[in-house]
Amino acid sequence: ETRHVTTMEPVPPSLEVVTKHLNSLGNKDKVIKIFQYAAQALMHYKYKDPTNPTTKKINTLFWSLVLHRKLFRCLNFLIEIVNIKKRLQELQVEKNDKINTLLLLGKNIAFLFFWPLDNFVYLCMPHTHGRLTSFDGTPPAIASYHCWTLANLCSFARNLRLYLSEENSWALPDRKLALVKDVADTIVSVGFSKVADPLITWGHIGMAGIVSAVLHLHLGWPKQSIAERKQKKHPRKSE
């Protein structure tokens, strides 16, 4: 039999598409993440003097964005509960790709523990002028970063399998970018956990965070088949 492959391509950008894309809940978080990690990188590479007024403003912005993102994501663990239930159901299907599902399940379980540790514990700790004073280095913080790293490794293993088995040439660039994003996320999680000190600096974490957020927005950009594009360009006349 002849196999018909549906070739997908990005939807052409327009004000409507861009607005809808950037204003989804998950993508709003990534836009804020870009500013958060950019502020972190700036404080490491350029604005190092704590007495500099610009440094103080960037530092205030950074910690404000950290706090807002924690509040924004504090219920994300509920998504993981739904996903875990879905993965367990998928494992019961005979023709299911068990390895792929197990890697997704590992990622979901790791994030199930990460979100409460990273968000609820953070929000319950004392703050000074919007900045958390006692989270980094505490057992909950280190545990959350280890869970995050485990989730990233599961994601990398899954995306590597998908890349190596991908038969559609149009999908390969996105498969590669997904791997790059996993590496960037791993740099951030390992950097925060202090496991790789002093190899991974505060600046490296900032740059990797920016790369991860930008790739998330790029990979999530809506796609359409060529047939759909042609149909929109030359709609059929109603009979």
N, C-alpha and C positions, 0 to 999 in steps of 0.2 A: 504494500500500500504506500501511496505517496503521503508523506507527512507534511501537513500544512503548518507553517510556523508564523505566528502573529508577531510582526515586527512593531515594537513600541518606540515612540519618540516623545520628547518633552512637548508639553502643550506650549504654544507660542506665548510669550509674556504679554500681559495686558494689565491695565490698572486693576481690573476686576479680579484677575487671576492672582496677581501679586498680593492684593489686599486680603483675599480669602486665604491664601497660603500663609502669610505672616501672622494673621489674626487667629489661627487655630490655637487651642490651649497649649499644646506641646511646643509649637513653633514660637509662641510668645516667650516661653521660658528660654529657648535657644537664642533669641534676639537679646534678651537680658544677659544671658550667659556670655555673649560676645563682649558686651561692655564690661562685665565683671572681670573676665580674664584679661581683657585689654588693660584695665586699670592695674591688675596684678603685675602684668609684664612691664608696664610703664614704671611702676614703683621699684622694680628690680633693676631695670636697665638704664633709666634716665633720672627719675625723681627719687633719689636716695636720701637726701637731706631732710630729716623729720621736721626741721624748723622752717623749711621752705613753704610759703603759703599754698603754692600749687600742689605740693606733696600732700599737705593736710587735706586739701579738697579732694584729691584723687583717693586718698585713704578713706575719707568719709564716704565717698561714692562707692568704693569697693565693699565696705562692710555693710552699707545700706542695701546693696544689691544682693549680697550673701543672705542677709536676713529675709529679704523679700522672696528670694527663690526658695528658701526653706519653708516659708509659709505657703507658697504657691504649690509646693510638691508634697506637703505633709500627708495627703491622702492617697499618694501613688501606690501604697502597699495594697490597696483594694484592687487595683488593676492586676497586680501580680497574683492575687488569690483567684481571680477570674481566669487568668491565663494558666495557672497551675491546674485548675479543674479541667480546662480545655485540653491541656497536654495529656493528662491522665486518660481522658476519653479517647484521644487520638491513638494512644498506645494500645487500645483495645481493638483497633482496626487492623485487620490481617495484612493488608497491602501497604500499611503506613511505613514511611522511612523511619525506622526506630532510632537510628543514630541521630538524625536531624532533630527528632522530637525530644530525645533525651538531652541533647545539648541545649535546646530551648528551655526544657524543664529545669536544667541546672541553672541557667541564667535567671529564670523566673524565681526560683527558690532563693538564690543569692540576693536578688533585689528585694525579695519579700522581707529579708532581715536588714538589708541596707537602708531602706527608706525610713523605718522607725528609728533606727540607731542614728542616722544622719540628720533627721529632721526633728522628731519629737524630743530626743535627748538634747539636741542643740537648743531648741526653743525653751526647754525647761531650765537651762543653766543661766547663771547670773550674767547680765550684760552691762557694759559701761559705755555710755554714749553710742549705743547701737552696735558695739563690737563685743563679740563673745570673748570672755577672758579666760575660760577654763576648759574649753572643749578639746582643742588640739593636744594630742599626747595622752589623753585619758583612755582607759580601756574601751569605752563605747566608741570613741573616735577611731581608734586603731582597728577595732573589730569591723566597723562600717567600711573602712577603706579596704580591708581584706575581702569582705563580701563583694565590694565593687570590683576589685581585681579579678575575683573568681568569675563574676558575671561577664567581664570583658574577655577573659580567656575562653569561656564557653562560646561567646559570640564570635571571637576570632576563629576558633576551630570550626564552627558551623559555616562561617562565610568562606573559609579556605576550602572546605569540601564543595560548597556551591560553586566557587570559582573554578576549581579543578574539573568539575563535572559539567560546567556550563557549555551548552552546544550552540547557543545563539550569540553570534559575534557582537550584535548590538547591545547585549547585556553585559559584556565583559568589562567595559570601563567602569560601570557602576559597581560591579563585583570587586574590582580593584580598590575603588574609593571606599567601599565598606570596610575593607581590610585596613586601609590607612586610618579610617576613623577608629577602628578597634585599637590600633596601636596608639593613637593619640589619647584615647580614653585610658588605656593602661598606663601610659606615662603619667597622666594626672593622678590616678588612684595610687600607683606605686610611689609617686612623688609625695603625696600627702601622708602616706603611711610611714614615711621616713626610712623605708627599707633600703633605698638606693642613695641615701645621703653620703657624701655631698655631690654625687654624680648628677642627680636630677635636682636642679635649683628651682627657686620660686619663679624665676623667669621662664624656665623650660615648661613648668606647669601652666603658666599663663599662655604661652604660645600654643601649647598642645590643646588647651581648652578652647582657644579661638578656632583652631583647625577642626576640632570635633564638632563645634556648634555650626560652623559654616557648612561642613559636609553633611550634617544632619538636615539642614535646610535644603541643600542641593539634592540629596538623595530622595527627599520627600516631595520634591517638585512633581506636580501631577503629570501623568503621561497618557498618551492616547495611541491607538493603533493608526497605521497609515490609512486604513479603510475609513476609520472614524473621521480623520482629518479631511479626506476627500469628500466624505458625505456632508461635512459641515461647509466645505467650500462650494460644493455643487449639490445642494439639497434636491431630492426628488420632488417633482411637482405632483401634487395630489391628483389622483385620477378623477 
